[in-house]
């Protein structure tokens, strides 16, 4: 995987199968407000560290890590400085 050199945060969603959502994103600072997905959401962390609050606990995903979020479960997150 290459190094991102983007100046702005961005997210690209895909739904490869019914009921499953994948996303590819780049977050430099604040990433997303509290929300939930209608489908099972799967995200891989290419590089850096993503921090997020899920199921009442602070979580982290580092480069090469994977995050699986269940439908309807709210979460909020950002990159770690």
C-alpha positions in Angstrom: 0.0 0.0 0.0 1.2 3.5 -0.8 1.6 6.5 1.4 -1.2 9.0 1.2 -0.3 12.6 0.6 -3.8 14.1 0.5 -4.6 17.4 2.1 -8.2 16.6 2.8 -10.1 13.9 4.6 -12.1 11.6 2.2 -14.1 8.3 2.2 -15.0 5.9 -0.6 -17.8 3.4 0.1 -18.5 0.1 -1.7 -21.2 -2.5 -1.2 -19.7 -5.7 -2.7 -22.5 -7.9 -1.4 -25.9 -7.2 0.0 -25.7 -6.4 3.7 -21.9 -5.7 3.7 -20.3 -2.3 3.3 -16.5 -1.7 2.8 -14.8 1.7 3.0 -11.5 3.2 2.0 -10.7 6.5 3.6 -8.0 9.0 4.5 -8.3 11.0 7.7 -5.8 13.6 8.9 -7.8 15.0 11.9 -11.4 14.7 12.9 -12.8 11.8 10.9 -16.4 11.3 11.7 -19.2 12.2 14.1 -21.3 9.6 15.9 -23.2 7.4 13.5 -24.2 3.8 12.6 -24.2 1.8 9.5 -27.3 -0.1 8.2 -25.0 -3.0 7.1 -22.0 -4.9 8.4 -19.1 -2.4 7.9 -15.6 -3.7 7.3 -12.6 -1.4 7.2 -8.8 -2.1 6.9 -6.3 0.4 8.3 -3.6 0.8 5.7 -1.3 3.0 7.8 -1.3 5.2 10.9 -3.7 4.7 13.8 -7.4 5.1 13.8 -9.0 5.6 17.2 -12.7 5.1 17.7 -15.3 4.7 20.5 -17.4 1.6 20.0 -19.6 -0.4 22.4 -18.6 2.0 25.2 -14.9 1.5 24.9 -12.0 3.3 23.2 -10.6 1.2 20.4 -7.6 1.5 18.1 -6.8 0.0 14.7 -3.2 0.3 13.5 -1.6 -0.3 10.0 -2.6 -3.7 8.7 -5.5 -3.9 11.2 -9.2 -4.6 10.4 -12.3 -3.2 12.0 -15.7 -4.9 11.8 -18.8 -2.9 12.9 -22.2 -4.5 13.3 -25.3 -3.0 11.8 -27.0 -0.3 13.8 -24.2 0.1 16.4 -23.1 3.7 16.8 -19.5 4.7 16.9 -17.3 7.9 16.6 -13.7 8.2 15.7 -10.6 10.0 14.5 -7.0 9.4 13.6 -4.5 9.5 16.5 -2.0 12.4 16.4 
